[in-house]
Amino acid sequence: MPHRVLQRLISLSAKDRQQHDKSCATARQLLFLTFVLLGGAFSACAAGLQSFEAVEPHMGTLFRVKLYAASAEQAQSGFRLAFARVETLDNILSDYKPESELSRVTTLAVGRPVTVSADLFHVLVAAQQISEETAGAFDVTLGPVIRLWREARKTGRPPSPDALREAARFCGYKKMKLGAKDNTVEFEQAGMKLDLGGIAKGYAADEALVVLNKNGIKSALVAASGDLAFGDPPPGKKGWSIGIDSFDSARAPFTKTLVLANSAVSTSGDTEQYLDAGGKHYSHIIDPASDMGLTRRMTVTVVARRGLAADPFATAVDVMGAERGLAFIERQTEAAALIIVREGAAPRTIESTRFQRLPVQAN
């Protein structure tokens, strides 16, 4: 019988169980998009493979891996390598860790180019390209402003206009210079802070799949909150089944089930982290043009070839709004989007051209 994989719990500590339960609740509220996986863990497959699942906390969320392997030994090796890769990326890309490469480079590279790791440079190049394509709707230099809004969610009060103006002086993707010849990064001024929250988890999910593939595990999925990456289909299947739910009906039957393989899915919305203050609902997603949390009630799901694209695309579309965001997605050759706008009592659903063409599982 089909089940929602995010509600499945495998060998977690009490603390991780609480975090997992929170993530599950978030997924039901935010994603309206969950897995439908047939069969339980360790089930036998026609191809002689078995399914295995494991969960570990990384990057402030839970990373879940489901894979098909010939033996428990191969599966355990795959889990170990995949999670180790995610942990390495966490130590490179996290803005929460003072000793991460990301945190250190914003101090070291002020006014002079500094060579960074291949992973950090790769992510920054992708981020910068999307910033340019979206006229700044996606901007990883927004760290100082994002930190103000994080504090605001704790205090229950929006940042003051003066504080936002001061923080904004240290933001702007054009103030970050990248050098392809030696993988260098340079910042125009001191005090700049990067936040890769809209791109790092998608990249980490991609890289976990790469590690599994190199070690002979082709059929796998990696889930990190709202960022999902898929390898080859499960044995005997055309793809991984992705159930689409309505906003407020996570327990209702799926309205549509996509069948995807070798792709990624990311969802961005305003129900996971937000601030309700002064009669307004502020999303944790910040509009770089105004430095304000979005008050538009909208959720975006993007399907792309890689999480490195799906993750930031979803954020950018959310910032741009339905009309501009849809136009942006239509210009991409390997992306599709589902946009749901809550206007009044009934949500408005918008599907990009390529989303309408995605393979669907027959009911």
N, C-alpha and C positions, 0 to 999 in steps of 0.2 A: 504494500500500500504506500502511495506517495507520502512523503513527510517533508516538513520544512527543516532543512539541514541546520539552520541557525538555532534551532531549538534543541539540538542534540548535544549532550554533554559527555565528554570523554576524559576521564582521569584528571580532573582539575582540583586544585586545593580549594579550601573554603573561600579564601580571598579571591582567587581567580573565578570561582563559581559565582560570586557576587558580581564581579566585573562582567562575566559572561551573561548573567541574567540581565544586567543593565544593557549590554550590547544587543541581546535578543529583543528587549522591549524597544530599543531604539530602532532596530531593523524593522520591526513590525510597524512602527509609527512612521519612520522616515522613508524606508526603501520602497515600500509597496511592491517590492521586487525581491523574491526569495528563490532558493533552489528547490527543485523537486527532484529528489534522487531516489531511484527505485532500488529497493533492497537495503539491508542494514550493513553495518561494518562487518568485514570478514566474510562477506557472502561470496559464494563460488560463482565464477563466470564461465561462459562457454569457451572462452579463449584460454582457459587454464589459469587465469589471473584471479586474484582476490582483491576486494576493496578494503582499504584501511584508512582510518581517520586519526588525526591528532591536532591538538590545540596548544598554543603557547602565547603568553602575553608579550607583545613587542610594540613599539611606537605608540604607546598610550592606548592600545586596543588589543583585541585578541586576533591572532593570525590562525586561521584554520586551514588545514591541508587535507584533502581527500585524494587518494591515489589508488591505482591498480597495480599490483606487483605480483611477481611469481611466488614470493615467500614472505614470511614475517621478517626475516633477516634483511631482505632487500628493502622492504618498506621502512624498517627502522633506520636503516642507513640513509634512505631518502629523506626521512623526517629530520634526522640529525643535520644533514647537509643543508637542507632548505631553511631550517630555522637558524642555523649558524650564519647563513648568508643574510637573512633578514636582520639578525642581531648586528652584524657588521655594518649594514647600511644604517641602522638606527644610530650607531656610534658616529657615523659620518654626517647624516642628514638631519639629526634632531636639533631643534632650537631649544628644547628643554634641558639639554645636557650642556653644562658650561664647558666641558672638555671635548665636546664633539668638534669635528673638523669645521662644520658650519659655523659654530659659535666662535671659534678661534679666528677664522679667516676674515670676519668682518672687522676685527681689530688689527690683524697683521697686514691687510691689503689696502690700507688707507693711503691713497696717493701714490701707490706703487704696485706693479703687478706681482702677484704671488702665485706660484704653481700649486695647483690643487690635485687631488686624486682624480682618476678617470671617472669614477662614479659621480662625484660632486660636479665635475665639469659637465658631464653628459646631462645631468638633470638641470643644471643652470642654463645650458644652451637651449634645451627644450623649453624651459620656462620663458626664456628671453624671446624665443621665436613666437610663442603663443602671446606674450605681451604685445609684441609688435603687430601680430595679426588681429588682435582684439582691441587695439588702440588703448592698451593699459587696463582692460577689464580684468585681466589676470596679472597679478604683480606680486612676486615673491619678496620684494623689498618693503612690503607693508608691515614688517615686523613691529616697529614702534607703535603704530596705531592699533594693531591686533592685540598687543599687550595691554593697552588701555581698556579695550573692550573685554578682555579676559577678566581684568580686575572689576570691571563694571558688572559682570555677571555674578561676581562674588558679593559685591556691595549692594546690588539692586538699583544702582544709579548710573545713568549714562555718563560718559566722560564729558567734561565741560568743553565748550567751544574753544576756549583758550588752550586747554591741554591737547585737544585734537590738532589745532593749528601748529602748536609747537612740535608735536610728534611728526606731523606731516612734512616738516622741514627736512627730516632725515629719510624720507621715502622717495621713490621714483625709479622705475626700472632703467631709465636712461642714465642714471648715475652709476650703474654697474657696467663695467667694461670687461668683455671676455676676449681672451687672446687664443685663437685656435692653434697657433704654431707650438706653443709650449704649455697649453692647458692652464692659462693664467686668468686670475680674477683681480680686478682693481675697483676700488670704490672712491668716488669723488670727495667724500667728506667723512669725517669721524662721526660715530654715533649711529650709523646705519645698522639695521638688524634684518636678517633674512628669516622668513617663515615659509617652510616648504610643505606645510600641512595640506595644501591642495594638489600635491604632485608626488610626494615621497612614498606614500603607501601604495599608490598605483605602480610605481617603479619597483618597489620591493616585491610586490606580488608577481610582476613580470620576471624578476630575477630569481625568485624561488622556483618558478617553473623552468627557467633555463637550467638551473642546477639539477633539478630532477631529470630533465631531458638528457643532460650530459651523462647521467648515471643510469641510463637505460629505462627510465620511467617516463613514458610518453603520455599516458592518460592520467591527468591530474587536474585538480582545481585548487586555487588558493583564494581565500576570502579574508579580507581585512576590513571589517566593518562594512562600509558601503562601496568598497573597491574589490572587484572580483576578477580573477584571471583564469582562463581555461586553456588547457592543452588539448591533446587529441581526445576524441569522444571516448566514453566508457566502452568496453568491449561489447560488440553487438549492437551498439547504438549509433545514431547519426550525429548525436551531439549531446551536450549537457542541457537538461531541461530547466528553463528559467521561468518561474511562474510570476505573472504580473497581477498584483492585487490593487484594489482601489485604495484611496487614502485611509479610510477609516474602517475597512472591512478585512483586516488581516486574517480573520477566521473564516471568511466567506470563500466560496469556490473561486479559483483563479479565473480572471476574465480572459486571459490569454497566456499561452505557454510558448515561449520562444525555444528554439533548439539551436544551440551555439557551440562552436568548437574553435580552438586557436584564436581566441579573441578575448576582450576584456569589457567589463561593464562597471560603470561608476555612477553613483547617485549623489546629488547635492540638494540640500533642502534646509528648511528652517525649523524643523521639529526636534533636532538632536540637541543643539545648544542654542539658547536664545535668552533674551532679556525682555521681560514685560515691565514697562515703567511708563508712567505718565499717560496711560491709555494707549501706548504703542507697543507693538511686538517687534523687537529688533533681532534679526537673525545673527548668528555668529559669523556669517559671511559678510565681508566688508566691501563696500563699493569704493574703489580707489579714487573715484572722481569726487566723492563727497566725504570720505573717511567715516561714513555712517554705516551701521549695521543695516542690512536690507530690511525694509518693512513690507515689501511685496511678498505675498504668500504664494510661493511657487516651488515646485520640486522638479528637478531635471534628472533624467537617466540617459546616459550616453553609452553607446556600444561602439567600440573601436578595435583596431587591430592589437593595440597594446594599452596597458594601464597607464603608461607614461603619457598617452594622449587622452584616454577616456577620463582620467581623474581631473586634470586641469580644464579640459573642455567642459565638464559638467559645472565646475565652479564659474567659469567664464560666461557660460550661457545664462546661469542664474543671475549673474551681475548685469548682463546686457539686457535681460528681459526677453519675453517670448518672441517678439518680432525680430529684433536684431540678432538674438541668439539663434533662432531658426535659420536666418539668412547665413549666419556664420557656419552652421553645421552643414547646410546645403552646399557650401563652397568646398567642404572637405571631401576628399575622394574615398576615405575609408572610415567614415563616422556616420552614425545614425543617432537620433535623439527622440525621446518621448518627454514632452513638457506638459506638466499639469499645473494649471493656474486656478487657485481658489478665489472665485469671484462670486460673492453671495452664497446662496445655499448649495448650488451645484458646481463642482469643479469643471473647468474647461480643459479638455484633453487635445493636445496638438502632437501629431506624429510627423517627423521628417519623411521625405520621399523614401530614403533608404530604410528607415525603420519600418515603413509599411511593407517593404519587400523582404524583411527578415523571415527565415523559415519558422513556421509555426507548427506545433504539435497538434494533430487532429484530436478532437474531443471524443 
